[in-house]
Amino acid sequence: MTWHVYIIECNDGSLYTGITNDLEKRITAHNAGLGAKYTKSRRPVYLRYSETALDRKQASQREYAIKSLGKSAKIDLIASQFANT
Protein backbone atom coordinates (compact mmCIF):
# COMPACT_ATOMS: atom_id res chain seq x y z
CA MET A 1 0.00 0.00 0.00
CA THR A 2 1.32 3.42 -0.94
CA TRP A 3 1.17 6.20 1.61
CA HIS A 4 1.20 9.93 0.93
CA VAL A 5 2.56 12.83 2.93
CA TYR A 6 0.74 16.00 1.98
CA ILE A 7 0.55 19.70 2.69
CA ILE A 8 -2.72 21.54 2.25
CA GLU A 9 -3.29 25.25 2.35
CA CYS A 10 -6.28 26.28 4.40
CA ASN A 11 -8.61 29.13 3.47
CA ASP A 12 -6.90 31.35 6.06
CA GLY A 13 -3.48 30.81 4.45
CA SER A 14 -2.19 28.40 7.09
CA LEU A 15 -0.57 25.11 6.10
CA TYR A 16 -1.51 21.67 7.41
CA THR A 17 0.60 18.52 6.96
CA GLY A 18 -0.78 15.01 7.15
CA ILE A 19 -0.52 11.45 5.87
CA THR A 20 -3.00 9.15 4.15
CA ASN A 21 -3.21 6.07 1.98
CA ASP A 22 -5.95 7.64 -0.19
CA LEU A 23 -5.05 11.23 -1.02
CA GLU A 24 -8.13 12.17 -3.03
CA LYS A 25 -10.49 10.77 -0.37
CA ARG A 26 -8.59 12.57 2.41
CA ILE A 27 -8.73 15.98 0.69
CA THR A 28 -12.45 15.46 0.08
CA ALA A 29 -12.89 14.62 3.77
CA HIS A 30 -11.03 17.78 4.81
CA ASN A 31 -13.27 19.88 2.60
CA ALA A 32 -16.40 18.18 3.95
CA GLY A 33 -15.38 19.04 7.51
CA LEU A 34 -14.59 15.40 8.28
CA GLY A 35 -10.81 15.69 8.22
CA ALA A 36 -8.64 17.00 11.02
CA LYS A 37 -10.10 19.22 13.71
CA TYR A 38 -7.64 21.95 12.66
CA THR A 39 -8.97 22.14 9.09
CA LYS A 40 -12.66 21.87 9.96
CA SER A 41 -13.04 25.62 10.51
CA ARG A 42 -10.54 26.60 7.81
CA ARG A 43 -12.26 25.28 4.71
CA PRO A 44 -11.93 25.03 1.83
CA VAL A 45 -8.46 23.51 1.72
CA TYR A 46 -6.23 23.14 -1.32
CA LEU A 47 -3.63 20.47 -1.93
CA ARG A 48 -0.25 22.18 -2.38
CA TYR A 49 2.25 19.33 -2.00
CA SER A 50 2.40 15.56 -1.83
CA GLU A 51 5.03 12.87 -1.87
CA THR A 52 4.78 9.10 -1.62
CA ALA A 53 6.15 6.85 1.09
CA LEU A 54 6.59 3.08 1.07
CA ASP A 55 4.74 2.47 4.34
CA ARG A 56 2.98 4.20 7.20
CA LYS A 57 6.12 4.35 9.34
CA GLN A 58 8.09 6.15 6.63
CA ALA A 59 5.15 8.51 5.98
CA SER A 60 4.84 9.32 9.69
CA GLN A 61 8.55 10.05 9.97
CA ARG A 62 8.46 12.34 6.96
CA GLU A 63 5.31 14.06 8.28
CA TYR A 64 7.12 14.76 11.56
CA ALA A 65 10.12 16.18 9.67
CA ILE A 66 7.91 18.47 7.58
CA LYS A 67 5.90 19.60 10.61
CA SER A 68 9.19 20.60 12.23
CA LEU A 69 9.90 23.06 9.41
CA GLY A 70 8.93 26.70 9.56
CA LYS A 71 6.31 28.07 7.19
CA SER A 72 8.88 29.58 4.80
CA ALA A 73 10.67 26.22 4.53
CA LYS A 74 7.34 24.52 3.79
CA ILE A 75 6.66 27.09 1.07
CA ASP A 76 10.10 26.35 -0.39
CA LEU A 77 9.28 22.62 -0.33
CA ILE A 78 6.01 23.28 -2.15
CA ALA A 79 7.82 25.43 -4.73
CA SER A 80 10.48 22.76 -5.25
CA GLN A 81 7.85 20.23 -6.28
CA PHE A 82 6.74 22.49 -9.12
CA ALA A 83 10.35 23.19 -10.12
CA ASN A 84 10.93 19.45 -10.57
CA THR A 85 7.92 18.87 -12.85
C-alpha angles and dihedrals in degrees: 000000000000119000127202132211110204143180120209128189114225124217090258092056096255121131126232125194124202146147133238142159092222110044099181092049092048094051089048089051091051091052092048091055092251097106126080121339088240094060097041094087095034101064142181100051127193127209108239104165141012138170132179128243129194096232144357093267093055091045092051092050092050091046089054091049092050093045088055091061123093120246094260091053090050090051089051089051091051091048092049091059091059092045090057096052 
